[in-house]
Amino acid sequence: MSDVQKIYISYNNIHKLCQKIANEILERNERPDIIIGISGGGLIPARIIRTFLKQQGQKNIPIQAIGLSLYEDMGLEDGVEKIGKEVIRTQWLDFGALSEHFDSLIGKKILIVDEVDDTRTTLHYAISELQKEVKEQQVKLNRLDEETAFSIFVLHNKDKPKRAELPKDLMESGHYLVGETVPDEWLCYPWEADDIEEHTRLAKLQGND
Ligand code: 5GP
């Protein structure tokens, strides 16, 4: 018998977490200019939070998807074989669409969205690469004095030691936004459920509705 605890999360629960974080963002007057969803788990929360960030008379916030996958690889660390985790890009920003409709990422408020911060490897990779991307554009366009503001939103942060860090200024300035901090258990999201009725029933039983 497996002793892995499972936490079931319903669509309603996800909807409400997105609404809560959107309200916090709007209260701080920090509506993003663009949302970047990490595919696949970040895409549904990205779309939902956009709804709650919409304000009358304002255009919908554009969403771009980036695809990142985590692979385990064996490597040597101090002569000892260890399993490491490597992030592979499967999809990246659409610069054509960005420059056509949106100028560039320089000077913008950018909200990165994913479903779960587990070891933090994926989020670390995403923000480092996006920051690098912006810096390169700034150098190319000679716009070095403009400030680009990154925020991160995850539905769940697992309370556990992390393998990677996020920028200190982002963490300390309240730009790491968490729907809910959860224990280090396996989270079952509704988009993975074979039987959504049973999944939702279990989520309700656990109070995640
Ligand atoms: P990381 O370890 O880089 O923070 O997370 C990598 C990815 O592993 C997440 O984006 C997510 O797709 C997957 N993952 C980690 N923990 C869970 C979990 O509890 N449930 C599900 N469904 N996916 C998870």
Boltz pocket constraint, residues with backbone or C-beta under 6 A from the ligand:
constraints:
  - pocket:
      binder: B
      contacts: [[A, 41], [A, 70], [A, 114], [A, 115], [A, 116], [A, 117], [A, 118], [A, 119], [A, 120], [A, 121], [A, 122], [A, 123], [A, 185], [A, 186], [A, 187], [A, 188], [A, 189]]
      max_distance: 6.0
